[in-house]
Amino acid sequence: MKILLEHHANPNKVKVSLTPLRWVIHDPIPSKSLLCMKLLIKAGADVNFVDANGFSTVIYTVQHGLPALMKCLLHAGANPNIPNEFGRTPIEYAASYGRRDMVEVLFPSTSPISTLPEWSIDGIISHVKCFGLKPMDKQKCETKIRELKQQASKAFKREEYITAGNLYSCAMEFDSSPDDYATLLANRSLCILRMGENRMDALSDATTCRMMRPHWPKACYRQGAVYMALKEYKKAFDAFADGLKLDPTSDEIANALSEAREALKKCSLSEK
């Protein structure tokens, strides 16, 4: 990144609503993200960029739970008071995620919110825990989710799995029905699986999806696919078997069940 910036790479280039500053937040190693963020800020990255979905970089950092990066942004002049188009602020998001550490980082720089009866760290967390976030306009949410799903589908077809997964994550930030949310989880699980990394995250999404929609065959299939990747063949077999019971006509699930059965047999033979 240092070499690219020295050769005048644009630190504010936008791709699928994401700037380079947003992309570094995805790095699984926070220390690397912090170094890259400092380089980008020094090169003139816009710390107050707001994407087409109304999310600021500060909100985006809250979503990923990265207090060190948040401190860096605030030190560079990022505004923690920019709400999304539904009026939800970064500190309210942090409280809703149960991230006290993020609330503590944001609190000194955040202007008091008149709708919160007690302006303190405990007061914010307690209020959001009891009453939740401000409700979103249902029609706007449905439109946003539909647009993001379409963008994600196109990115997936281009094999841009990180981009697609991020778009599904963005869609989850808008109020949706439990079934819609479960579908987004299933799709994100597949994206993570295709990346070949963080398979436990893929399993977490698939498992939560199945809990939310226990009678949805695809939820079973997604969970089984992750278990196959983790080489937990018995669990994969059970998940596919459950899916086939729900949809006996699915060739996809039947084939997956057969593969899991064969893998389980080979595993048993090798242990002998």
Secondary structure, DSSP 8 states (H G I E B T S, - for coil): -HHHHHTT--TT--BTTB-HHHHHTT-SSHHHHHHHHHHHHHTT--TT-B-TTS-BHHHHHHHHT-HHHHHHHHHTT--TT---TTS--HHHHHHHTT-HHHHHHHGGGS---TT-SS-SHHHHHHHHHHH-S----HHHHHHHHHHHHHHHHHHHHTT-HHHHHHHHHHHHTS---HHHHHHHHHHHHHHHHHHTS-HHHHHHHHHHHHHH-TT-HHHHHHHHHHHHHTT-HHHHHHHHHHHHHH-TT-HHHHHHHHHHHHHHHHHHHHH-
